């Protein structure tokens, strides 16, 4: 039976959980397996590395620390925006994601963390930043 290697396109099912067991992503819930090519860098490196050497039908559980996943939560990515600079037609609600322009001219997606009388606190960290991720991966097929 062949094993997955660098350059192979593979089809996998996975369940991604946080250390406490909360599911953040699952191809089983989405009903469609995930297809990617090993080595293209389109998925977390630890996820890719875990699939290398797996045989079709094999299941593996891996743990990926924050530094090898979405990085540590960075305080400098949390910032205040004055309510006066928010477009009048924009409805503000906790957890809403906004595309914002940063000081260097780049854009980022930020989540509304808090709303005060005169400002909005935004967090541009990835929601999984600072978290250890656990994946149960099943290699369905090497394409």
MARVEXTOR-390187 format. One line per 2 residues: number of its first residue (from 1); their letters; for each residue x negated, y, z of N, C-alpha, C. Coordinates in Angstrom, 3 decimals, padded with zeros to 6 digits. Layout:
MARVEXTOR-390187
NUM = A = X/Y/Z/X/Y/Z/X/Y/Z  ...
END
This chain:
MARVEXTOR-390187
1 = XX = -000.853/-001.180/000.000/000.000/000.000/000.000/-000.894/001.237/000.000  -000.562/002.201/-000.852/-001.414/003.386/-000.950/-001.193/004.340/000.215
3 = XX = -002.210/005.134/000.454/-002.155/006.132/001.520/-002.228/007.521/000.908  -001.563/008.471/001.559/-001.546/009.853/001.080/-002.945/010.448/001.173
5 = XX = -003.319/011.209/000.134/-004.643/011.833/000.112/-004.548/013.244/-000.468  -005.627/013.979/-000.343/-005.715/015.336/-000.865/-005.299/015.355/-002.334
7 = XX = -004.418/016.288/-002.696/-003.947/016.425/-004.068/-002.649/015.692/-004.353  -002.246/014.774/-003.460/-000.993/014.048/-003.661/000.205/014.940/-003.360
9 = XX = 001.248/014.791/-004.156/002.531/015.411/-003.830/003.300/014.374/-003.025  003.833/014.793/-001.886/004.511/013.854/-000.989/005.902/014.359/-000.632
11 = XX = 006.748/013.396/-000.254/008.101/013.705/000.216/008.177/013.186/001.650  008.500/014.081/002.588/008.558/013.709/004.001/009.862/014.180/004.625
13 = XX = 010.222/013.511/005.698/011.248/014.019/006.601/010.503/014.390/007.871  010.970/015.433/008.544/010.342/015.802/009.813/011.362/016.426/010.753
15 = XX = 011.014/016.356/012.034/011.726/017.096/013.068/010.665/017.924/013.769  010.847/019.239/013.803/009.931/020.145/014.494/010.561/020.608/015.789
17 = XX = 009.843/020.378/016.907/010.357/020.789/018.207/009.311/021.614/018.951  009.782/022.348/019.933/008.884/023.025/020.857/008.521/022.020/021.940
19 = XX = 007.537/022.345/022.770/007.101/021.416/023.807/008.242/020.954/024.711  009.205/021.807/024.965/010.324/021.450/025.826/011.371/020.581/025.150
21 = XX = 011.216/020.350/023.845/012.149/019.490/023.124/013.157/020.215/022.258  013.216/021.544/022.332/014.166/022.302/021.503/013.767/022.198/020.026
23 = XX = 014.712/021.807/019.185/014.457/021.657/017.750/014.467/023.033/017.086  013.413/023.341/016.316/013.395/024.601/015.557/013.573/024.357/014.063
25 = XX = 013.348/023.134/013.600/013.527/022.822/012.186/013.613/021.309/012.013  014.471/020.878/011.096/014.595/019.449/010.832/015.112/019.233/009.419
27 = XX = 014.381/018.453/008.641/014.858/018.125/007.300/016.044/017.177/007.365  016.184/016.450/008.468/017.335/015.558/008.621/018.628/016.372/008.678
29 = XX = 018.581/017.522/009.374/019.754/018.399/009.452/020.022/019.074/008.111  018.942/019.396/007.395/019.081/020.052/006.091/019.485/019.060/005.012
31 = XX = 019.385/017.769/005.310/019.765/016.670/004.410/018.798/016.460/003.247  017.808/017.308/003.078/016.863/017.176/001.980/015.455/016.991/002.527
33 = XX = 014.737/015.981/002.054/013.337/015.838/002.461/012.514/017.036/001.984  011.368/017.211/002.606/010.452/018.300/002.282/009.389/017.748/001.343
35 = XX = 009.150/018.441/000.227/008.154/018.018/-000.756/007.049/019.064/-000.798  005.798/018.606/-000.719/004.659/019.519/-000.840/003.452/018.755/-001.370
37 = XX = 002.465/019.510/-001.835/001.224/018.916/-002.318/000.146/019.130/-001.265  -000.452/018.035/-000.829/-001.492/018.085/000.209/-002.700/018.855/-000.324
39 = XX = -003.114/019.861/000.417/-004.295/020.641/000.047/-003.998/021.981/-000.582  -002.758/022.245/-000.956/-002.424/023.542/-001.563/-002.313/024.654/-000.533
41 = XX = -002.240/024.306/000.749/-002.190/025.317/001.801/-000.830/025.964/001.971  000.233/025.312/001.508/001.575/025.882/001.621/002.288/025.490/002.908
43 = XX = 001.665/024.629/003.703/002.218/024.223/004.987/001.128/024.367/006.044  001.504/024.267/007.307/000.516/024.361/008.381/-000.572/023.317/008.162
45 = XX = -001.819/023.737/008.350/-002.959/022.847/008.104/-002.859/021.562/008.919  -002.459/021.651/010.176/-002.348/020.464/011.015/-001.295/019.494/010.507
47 = XX = -000.232/020.026/009.929/000.831/019.202/009.348/000.270/018.454/008.142  -000.410/019.182/007.251/-001.021/018.575/006.067/-002.007/017.483/006.456
49 = XX = -002.890/017.807/007.409/-003.918/016.851/007.835/-003.294/015.590/008.416  -002.164/015.722/009.095/-001.501/014.569/009.696/-000.977/013.610/008.632
51 = XX = -000.558/014.133/007.489/000.010/013.296/006.433/-001.091/012.522/005.695  -002.286/013.097/005.639/-003.407/012.408/004.977/-003.652/011.077/005.681
53 = XX = -003.693/010.018/004.904/-003.933/008.679/005.445/-002.675/007.917/005.806  -001.515/008.594/005.782/-000.261/007.902/006.079/000.178/007.066/004.877
55 = XX = 000.862/005.967/005.145/001.443/005.117/004.108/002.942/005.385/004.029  003.528/005.090/002.882/004.973/005.270/002.718/005.713/004.481/003.789
57 = XX = 006.691/005.126/004.424/007.481/004.506/005.476/006.914/004.712/006.874  005.682/005.186/006.967/005.035/005.397/008.272/005.564/006.658/008.944
59 = XX = 005.671/006.604/010.268/006.090/007.758/011.071/004.978/008.097/012.044  004.761/009.400/012.245/003.694/009.878/013.127/004.194/011.098/013.883
61 = XX = 003.781/011.243/015.136/004.095/012.436/015.924/002.799/013.182/016.189  002.812/014.486/015.918/001.625/015.320/016.123/001.991/016.549/016.944
63 = XX = 000.984/017.116/017.609/001.144/018.357/018.366/000.180/019.378/017.784  000.701/020.560/017.473/-000.126/021.620/016.889/-000.123/022.812/017.844
65 = XX = -001.302/023.182/018.382/-001.372/024.333/019.286/-001.153/025.647/018.527  -000.789/026.716/019.238/-000.506/028.004/018.589/-001.601/028.486/017.639
67 = XX = -002.862/028.310/018.020/-003.957/028.808/017.177/-004.031/028.113/015.825  -003.463/026.922/015.718/-003.460/026.198/014.455/-002.085/026.239/013.785
69 = XX = -001.170/026.987/014.394/000.183/027.104/013.844/000.421/028.557/013.433  001.180/029.302/014.233/001.531/030.683/013.888/000.761/031.712/014.700
71 = XX = -000.286/031.269/015.392/-001.115/032.185/016.174/-000.496/032.531/017.516  -001.253/033.281/018.281/-000.774/033.745/019.584/000.193/034.907/019.387
73 = XX = 001.074/035.091/020.339/001.977/036.252/020.323/001.125/037.486/020.578  001.193/038.461/019.678/000.339/039.649/019.789/001.160/040.864/020.217
75 = XX = 000.744/041.465/021.336/001.463/042.625/021.883/001.477/043.799/020.914  000.417/043.921/020.102/000.363/045.053/019.168/001.400/044.936/018.051
77 = XX = 002.040/043.786/017.913/003.095/043.612/016.918/004.475/043.946/017.484  004.522/044.358/018.749/005.765/044.790/019.380/005.695/046.312/019.485
79 = XX = 006.697/046.999/018.959/006.625/048.461/018.929/008.012/049.080/019.021  008.016/050.369/019.375/009.251/051.151/019.475/009.474/051.935/018.190
81 = XX = 010.733/052.048/017.814/011.114/052.896/016.690/012.222/053.801/017.207  012.085/055.094/016.977/013.112/056.027/017.433/014.409/055.774/016.679
83 = XX = 015.512/055.801/017.424/016.818/055.580/016.803/017.102/056.617/015.716  016.574/057.813/015.892/016.806/058.885/014.916/016.251/058.516/013.540
85 = XX = 015.245/057.626/013.479/014.653/057.254/012.189/015.343/056.038/011.557  016.342/055.497/012.235/017.082/054.349/011.703/018.160/054.870/010.747
87 = XX = 018.262/054.292/009.551/019.315/054.729/008.623/020.701/054.622/009.275  021.540/055.611/009.043/022.853/055.694/009.691/023.742/054.492/009.380
89 = XX = 023.572/053.894/008.205/024.438/052.771/007.815/023.940/051.420/008.335  022.841/051.408/009.059/022.269/050.159/009.564/022.841/049.817/010.930
91 = XX = 023.503/048.663/011.018/024.074/048.216/012.285/022.974/047.573/013.124  022.773/048.082/014.331/021.749/047.559/015.218/022.346/046.497/016.133
93 = XX = 021.714/045.317/016.153/022.139/044.288/017.088/020.928/043.421/017.439  020.912/042.962/018.689/019.806/042.143/019.162/019.637/040.908/018.289
95 = XX = 018.376/040.597/017.975/018.069/039.422/017.172/018.109/039.646/015.676  018.635/040.799/015.241/018.707/041.092/013.806/017.300/041.302/013.262
97 = XX = 017.059/040.813/012.061/015.750/040.970/011.423/015.807/042.141/010.445  014.768/042.963/010.489/014.667/044.136/009.624/013.334/044.111/008.886
99 = XX = 013.336/044.601/007.675/012.068/044.794/006.976/011.616/046.215/007.285  010.405/046.342/007.831/009.892/047.653/008.238/008.575/047.939/007.534
101 = XX = 008.309/049.211/007.335/007.038/049.635/006.736/006.087/049.995/007.875  004.924/049.379/007.855/003.928/049.620/008.896/003.055/050.811/008.529
103 = XX = 002.247/051.280/009.478/001.435/052.484/009.278/000.476/052.370/008.095  -000.002/051.179/007.788/-000.933/050.999/006.663/-000.245/050.917/005.319
105 = XX = 001.093/051.034/005.304/001.839/050.981/004.059/002.377/049.598/003.731  001.933/048.569/004.475/002.451/047.226/004.237/003.816/047.077/004.901
107 = XX = 004.533/046.033/004.511/005.830/045.775/005.128/005.769/044.486/005.936  006.651/044.386/006.898/006.738/043.197/007.743/008.189/043.005/008.146
109 = XX = 008.516/041.772/008.504/009.840/041.483/009.042/009.722/041.550/010.559  010.601/042.327/011.174/010.584/042.489/012.628/011.973/042.184/013.175
111 = XX = 011.992/041.635/014.372/013.248/041.271/015.032/013.565/042.292/016.116  014.811/042.729/016.191/015.221/043.666/017.238/015.228/042.920/018.571
113 = XX = 014.384/043.372/019.506/014.263/042.746/020.819/015.085/043.464/021.879  015.221/044.784/021.724/015.979/045.575/022.697/016.437/046.870/022.035
115 = XX = 017.518/047.414/022.561/018.052/048.686/022.068/018.292/049.563/023.291  017.667/050.748/023.281/017.873/051.697/024.373/018.661/052.885/023.828
117 = XX = 018.882/053.889/024.670/019.637/055.064/024.237/018.980/055.782/023.070  017.621/055.825/023.060/016.956/056.592/022.008/015.940/055.817/021.186
119 = XX = 015.792/054.505/021.432/014.832/053.753/020.623/015.262/052.300/020.429  014.583/051.664/019.488/014.790/050.252/019.189/013.431/049.581/019.351
121 = XX = 013.373/048.485/020.103/012.117/047.763/020.288/012.112/046.595/019.312  011.075/046.591/018.451/010.950/045.594/017.391/009.750/044.689/017.649
123 = XX = 009.861/043.438/017.239/008.778/042.472/017.371/008.503/041.886/015.990  007.304/042.143/015.453/006.930/041.650/014.125/006.162/040.329/014.184
125 = XX = 006.048/039.733/015.364/005.440/038.405/015.469/006.377/037.375/014.835  005.808/036.307/014.310/006.632/035.187/013.867/007.349/034.633/015.094
127 = XX = 008.601/034.208/014.984/009.323/033.677/016.148/008.622/032.488/016.814  007.771/031.774/016.074/007.057/030.621/016.639/005.650/030.969/017.117
129 = XX = 005.273/032.247/017.050/003.951/032.662/017.536/003.836/032.374/019.028  002.676/031.865/019.421/002.413/031.580/020.828/002.992/030.264/021.310
131 = XX = 003.600/029.511/020.421/004.247/028.264/020.822/003.480/027.050/020.296  003.445/026.003/021.107/002.901/024.719/020.686/004.020/023.964/019.981
133 = XX = 003.732/023.451/018.794/004.739/022.790/017.977/004.504/021.286/017.944  005.574/020.528/018.010/005.504/019.072/017.934/006.315/018.643/016.713
135 = XX = 005.689/017.847/015.848/006.367/017.355/014.655/006.398/015.833/014.658  007.570/015.287/014.367/007.679/013.868/014.074/007.828/013.807/012.556
137 = XX = 006.859/013.187/011.882/006.797/013.172/010.426/006.985/011.741/009.928  007.853/011.578/008.945/007.996/010.275/008.281/007.667/010.465/006.806
139 = XX = 006.629/009.759/006.335/006.263/009.830/004.919/007.204/008.926/004.148  008.056/009.523/003.343/009.027/008.767/002.561/008.420/008.220/001.288
141 = XX = 007.622/009.089/000.609/007.163/008.723/-000.721/005.956/009.543/-001.137  005.022/008.906/-001.819/003.928/009.599/-002.493/004.353/009.679/-003.936
143 = X = 004.534/010.894/-004.449/005.087/011.080/-005.805/004.038/010.965/-006.897
END
